[in-house]
Amino acid sequence: MSIVVTGATGHLGRHVIEQLLQKVPADQVTAVVRDQEKAADLAARGVRLAVADYNAPETLDGVFGAGDKVLLISGSEVDKDRVGQHKAVIDAARAAGVALLAYTSAPGSLTAALADDHRATEEVLTSSGLPYVLLRNGWYHENYTENLAPVLAHDAVVAAAGEGRVASAARADYAAAAVAVLTGEGHENRTYELGGDVAWSFAEYAAELSRQTGREIVYNAVSGEALVGILTGAGLPEGFASVLAGVDASIEKGELAVVSGDLSRLAGRPTTPISEAIAEALKG
């Protein structure tokens, strides 16, 4: 039996592997990767590697074994057939007879276009007959703190979210929840709505940035149309810019302010405050 993590060299996947290695022997962990070289450090620590590609279902043959617990980290290529990619993994896991498949989804309250692939994947998984867990991950702190350069260049946080609030958490927090499910018992066919313990507004985010930098950083609330113009002007493809503007519209409606307590309960500790994530990013 193994615990299998797909997308293992991605941002979230690496956090999951690191935390798994604190709980189980390395030879019980399998990292599914597209590029073996990117995972050389994991192999050196005794983690098993399986080279496979969501876009090539035949590469998934033999990756999973009977009794395995699998974490399917959702694909990040929004321009590809993500539902098809995920279905390939689910089909291979079902054929192998895995004991559990956990999927990193999106909050049930999210109506933005970004959630469509997740809802469709959930349907494939829940109708597959596999024991499943839906990890409905909220927003990551890092979605904001890893992109501080334009904020600091203009002393402004720009968003089309009005006074909406975001219950974000650190990637490491979501990883801890996934590890708890993969190493624990009694999670079969459960759905967890995951988010930070505290929901914050963009005005509060700008105020915290001001406090930590000693500069006056303001929040500029703009329309969705204006945000798309700003993002495309900065070089983002229009389709992706529209997806981000759609997320901001959902934030304004309160759809990413989910404070269920599920994340801190699974992680066994409070979630990381946004202030800590800002401090970490500013150090870099």
Order of alpha helices (4+ residues) and beta strands (2+ residues): beta-alpha-beta-alpha-beta-beta-alpha-beta-alpha-beta-alpha-alpha-beta-beta-alpha-beta-beta-alpha-beta-alpha-alpha-alpha-alpha
